């Protein structure tokens, strides 16, 4: 009966049947986040949840369609059905907006959004619901997902269901979704599935894969897609070549992009305006404007003439440096090429010049556009006014606003808000307040952005308390504060050192349903810790954990605050809380604790934390190396240090690590221990090694041991490293004072043998 209702709702959209579907399908998809490839873990999402791997199937179901190795296999070929006809595989889905409003599509999307409460009891009903969707509706469901990983997970799950098979346009939609992310592994699997399902592979499918590779920063792998297509006997088209050029331009490989252009000519694929526009944009971004101009001149040779986009791209480069003469020269070339500058051209120039801070130049083009009969509205004026407000030229902004009114173009609330913000930036808060009160009389209604700009001005001028009073009366003023409004006040109170008020604003923000960002939370935590109040910072984190996103940076800042107070018990308590909240400490967290343990002389405990850090596969940073070397050398624990460094270097090589050890040992007066490490240092003959030996020689001289300094100098000569001549002259004099004339003469003789001095 349920299935009949579903079918009836599909075709007739009967309201009663829809309610039956909604009442029956009250659960949704699993809550655990899938990984990059769309698979989910076997972890439980809650006390009443089940092992979701049983629902979604095992990973080997899809690994079976994947060859080993990093690249795509070459077993793609043109696919045919039982009658010898090619299966069509690439068709763009249109009108997703209409499909997403279908009741069954909305129901599936709602269930997916509520996936945290999923149980498998009604999986059969959900399978039936998915089977009843048309291919366009399945595509609409996939596109509706905010997270591409969830869409890929749903795609895999549906493909495994009995008596259901994805239509080719669903594959197309999935690849298009993945092309907007860096999930190239998922795109590779989708293409493999298309091959296994005997769906014809079009060049566009590989184009989506190339874009995914590019977003992941793998431009070489993106180009290797051409080889895969060649083995599969699929010829690249113009779109594929344009994508390849785009990938190379984004990777700043302009010379290779030009080679792609030459290859297009060899295979007789004529480039179009998109091809040249991409190359011109790349040259402009690289500052090679002359190459971009040359490319425009050569376009006509391929029967592809420059369009407005080509010229506008170069104009944007000129606008950044306010090169007005070059812009006007380019406009003449546009006219010579039968591309007449229109209102779009002038609007583009006005906005780009205003954005770059050249409001005066923008005004000149605004007046020129008016002379040519183009209509200039408040958008262009507002852009220029914004530019003047940003630069602090308020009088010029006011003058332009009066001109707007005289020409019958009244300013809107955006323009007034820019002026309010500009007045606050130059410290004219009272004038901004007056303008805010007069806006209603001028035909505009102040909105949240207007009040937020004014409150930001008050806070920046040390009047956060006054801003709080205005915020408390916001309901009477018929405007509603947003998260940015509360953030402005929080930053203002922190700048004034009023941490309790800042804390209270954060609480109010959370009560109103707004979530402060981890960066904002961290700023308040850091302020508490700097004022010696880490316990208040810990209370803040506990309050935010329930309703806000708190990350490892916030916990690390709190741990650092406790460590500065040498409160290790509280620091380790916070570390335990991180594990309880499933927030993994990073290498910075461990480095902070290790530094404090070393400072307090708890070397054994520090060794334990270092081993724990390495066991969790955390890669030590340069700061980690410096902290560990500094603390262990300070306490003379060289043997333990060398043992740890061997483990760390195997994880993250650091070629100057032993140079740093010698430097710290010399700094702490442990010269003899530093001397024992010379064999580990004198291997590369680099400048760092030379400086390290010089420091060791100077340390021995300060210690009053010129004999050992002489041994270090001789060791350098033996390793083909030439010591500093002035330092050795100083060493020779001290050797003579200690009646070591033979060693003093030997040092200078070595310089003669090297040709550095002559007898």
Secondary structure, DSSP 8 states (H G I E B T S, - for coil): -HHHHHHHHHHH--HHHHHHHHHH-------S---TTS---S--SSTT---THHHH--THHHHTT--SSSS--S-----B-TTS-B---------HHHHTTSHHHHHHHHHHHTGGG--GGGHHHHHHHHHTS-HHHHHHHHHH-SSHHHHHHHHHHHHTSTT----HHHHHHHHHHHTTSS-HHHHHHHHHHHHHTT----HHHHHHHHHHHHHTT-HHHHHHHHHHHHHTT----HHHHHHHHHHHHHTT-HHHHHHHHHHHHHTT----HHHHHHHHHHHHHTT-HHHHHHHHHHHGGGT----HHHHHHHHHHHHHTT-HHHHHHHHHHHHHTT----HHHHHHHHHHHHHTT-HHHHHHHHHHHHHTT----HHHHHHHHHHHHHHT-HHHHHHHHHHHHHTT----HHHHHHHHHHHHHTT-HHHHHHHHHHTGGGT----HHHHHHHHHHHHHTT-HHHHHHHHHTTTTTT----HHHHHHHHHHHHHTT-HHHHHHHHHHHHHTT----HHHHHHHHHHHHHTT-HHHHHHHHHHHHTTS---HHHHHHHHHHHHHTT-HHHHHHHHHHHHHTT----HHHHHHHHHHHHHTT-HHHHHHHHHHHHHTT----HHHHHHHHHHHHHTT-HHHHHHHHHHHHHHS--TTHHHHHHHHHHHTT-HHHHHTTHHHHTTS--HHHHHHHHHHHHHHHHHT-HHHHHHHHHHHHHTT----HHHHHHHHHHHHHTT-HHHHHHHHHHHHHHTSS--
